[in-house]
Amino acid sequence: MVGRLARTDLSPSHGLQPIFEGVSNSLHSIDDARRIGGKITIRVLRDSKQQRLKDEAGHLVCRPIRDIQIEDNGVGFTKPN
């Protein structure tokens, strides 16, 4: 997923689609590994070099998202997939 999110052109109504697909891939990977203790970690990294965003009332809230990382303990990347 690293870098893919920045290159994905999505309408606001489909903004979470890449995260959904990443989690879906992780679930399949864990299933393929036949893991009982499957684990998915999602990290949202913010850009500390940019100014904070403002909400509708003009209050400063959070910094822009720089990256989203999805990690699992599934089979990983193999030649077949």
VOBA-1610 file (N, C-alpha, C; in pm, whole numbers, padded with zeros to 5 digits, always signed):
BEGIN
Met+00082-00119+00000Met+00000+00000+00000Met+00086+00125+00000Val+00210+00116+00047Val+00293+00235+00057Val+00305+00300-00081Gly+00267+00425-00090Gly+00274+00498-00216Gly+00152+00484-00304Arg+00078+00375-00294Arg-00038+00355-00380Arg-00148+00454-00349Leu-00167+00486-00223Leu-00275+00576-00184Leu-00255+00713-00246Ala-00134+00762-00250Ala-00106+00893-00307Ala-00133+00897-00457Arg-00118+00784-00524Arg-00137+00778-00670Arg-00280+00742-00710Thr-00366+00717-00613Thr-00503+00675-00641Thr-00594+00796-00651Asp-00661+00809-00764Asp-00755+00920-00785Asp-00895+00871-00751Leu-00945+00912-00636Leu-01077+00867-00591Leu-01165+00987-00560Ser-01292+00971-00584Ser-01387+01074-00545Ser-01400+01070-00393Pro-01445+01179-00331Pro-01461+01180-00185Pro-01549+01067-00133Ser-01643+01023-00214Ser-01732+00917-00168Ser-01664+00780-00166His-01547+00768-00228His-01474+00641-00230His-01338+00652-00163Gly-01321+00748-00075Gly-01192+00775-00013Gly-01134+00662+00069Leu-01218+00577+00124Leu-01169+00468+00208Leu-01152+00337+00132Gln-01177+00337+00003Gln-01168+00215-00077Gln-01030+00149-00071Pro-00918+00223-00082Pro-00788+00157-00073Pro-00763+00089+00061Ile-00815+00148+00170Ile-00799+00087+00302Ile-00881-00041+00309Phe-01003-00035+00258Phe-01089-00154+00254Phe-01020-00266+00177Glu-00962-00234+00061Glu-00895-00336-00020Glu-00772-00392+00050Gly-00695-00305+00118Gly-00578-00352+00191Gly-00615-00446+00304Val-00720-00413+00378Val-00766-00499+00487Val-00822-00629+00430Ser-00893-00620+00320Ser-00946-00740+00256Ser-00833-00832+00212Asn-00727-00776+00154Asn-00610-00856+00114Asn-00545-00920+00237Ser-00537-00846+00346Ser-00479-00900+00469Ser-00561-01018+00521Leu-00693-01005+00517Leu-00779-01114+00563Leu-00758-01239+00479His-00746-01222+00348His-00721-01337+00259His-00584-01398+00288Ser-00484-01314+00313Ser-00350-01361+00342Ser-00345-01442+00472Ile-00414-01394+00572Ile-00421-01465+00700Ile-00495-01598+00682Asp-00602-01595+00605Asp-00679-01717+00577Asp-00592-01818+00502Asp-00517-01771+00402Asp-00429-01860+00325Asp-00320-01922+00413Ala-00278-01849+00516Ala-00176-01900+00608Ala-00237-01995+00711Arg-00370-02005+00712Arg-00443-02089+00808Arg-00405-02052+00952Arg-00394-01923+00975Arg-00356-01871+01106Arg-00479-01853+01194Ile-00473-01907+01314Ile-00583-01887+01410Ile-00569-01750+01475Gly-00448-01710+01505Gly-00424-01581+01570Gly-00388-01474+01470Gly-00474-01452+01371Gly-00446-01351+01270Gly-00444-01211+01329Lys-00355-01127+01273Lys-00342-00991+01325Lys-00325-00895+01208Ile-00402-00786+01211Ile-00391-00679+01112Ile-00364-00550+01188Thr-00260-00479+01148Thr-00225-00351+01209Thr-00238-00243+01104Ile-00313-00138+01135Ile-00329-00023+01044Ile-00267+00098+01112Arg-00172+00160+01043Arg-00107+00281+01095Arg-00141+00398+01005Val-00182+00507+01066Val-00209+00632+00993Val-00100+00730+01035Leu-00013+00765+00941Leu+00098+00855+00969Leu+00064+00994+00920Arg+00081+01090+01006Arg+00050+01229+00972Arg+00176+01304+00935Asp+00161+01406+00853Asp+00273+01487+00807Asp+00299+01601+00904Ser+00400+01585+00986Ser+00430+01685+01088Ser+00493+01812+01029Lys+00531+01809+00902Lys+00593+01926+00838Lys+00489+02024+00784Gln+00365+01981+00774Gln+00260+02068+00722Gln+00175+02123+00836Gln+00105+02231+00806Gln+00017+02292+00905Gln-00101+02200+00934Arg-00158+02218+01051Arg-00274+02140+01089Arg-00395+02181+01006Leu-00484+02087+00984Leu-00608+02113+00912Leu-00708+02181+01003Lys-00805+02249+00944Lys-00910+02314+01021Lys-01043+02243+00996Asp-01125+02238+01100Asp-01258+02182+01083Asp-01352+02290+01028Glu-01479+02257+01014Glu-01576+02350+00955Glu-01590+02480+01034Ala-01562+02476+01164Ala-01573+02596+01248Ala-01442+02675+01251Gly-01340+02626+01179Gly-01212+02696+01176Gly-01116+02658+01285His-01150+02559+01366His-01060+02512+01472His-00953+02420+01414Leu-00831+02434+01463Leu-00723+02345+01421Leu-00748+02206+01477Val-00738+02106+01393Val-00763+01970+01439Val-00637+01884+01421Cys-00617+01825+01309Cys-00505+01734+01291Cys-00427+01768+01164Arg-00313+01707+01151Arg-00228+01729+01033Arg-00272+01637+00920Pro-00238+01672+00796Pro-00276+01587+00683Pro-00213+01448+00693Ile-00282+01351+00638Ile-00230+01214+00636Ile-00119+01206+00532Arg-00005+01152+00574Arg+00109+01133+00485Arg+00110+00992+00427Asp+00071+00895+00509Asp+00080+00756+00465Asp-00014+00671+00549Ile-00061+00563+00490Ile-00138+00462+00562Ile-00070+00329+00537Gln-00037+00259+00645Gln+00032+00131+00634Gln-00058+00022+00691Ile-00067-00088+00617Ile-00145-00202+00662Ile-00051-00321+00666Glu-00044-00385+00782Glu+00047-00498+00802Glu-00031-00615+00860Asp+00004-00736+00816Asp-00063-00854+00870Asp+00038-00966+00891Asn-00005-01073+00956Asn+00082-01188+00975Asn+00036-01306+00890Gly-00006-01274+00768Gly-00048-01376+00672Gly+00070-01434+00596Val+00041-01493+00479Val+00144-01561+00402Val+00245-01465+00337Gly+00209-01340+00320Gly+00301-01246+00255Gly+00297-01261+00105Phe+00387-01192+00038Phe+00393-01199-00107Phe+00471-01324-00148Thr+00408-01402-00235Thr+00471-01522-00288Thr+00465-01518-00439Lys+00537-01605-00507Lys+00536-01606-00654Lys+00396-01624-00713Pro+00313-01714-00658Pro+00179-01730-00716Pro+00090-01605-00703Asn+00110-01526-00598Asn+00021-01411-00584Asn+00096-01282-00609
//
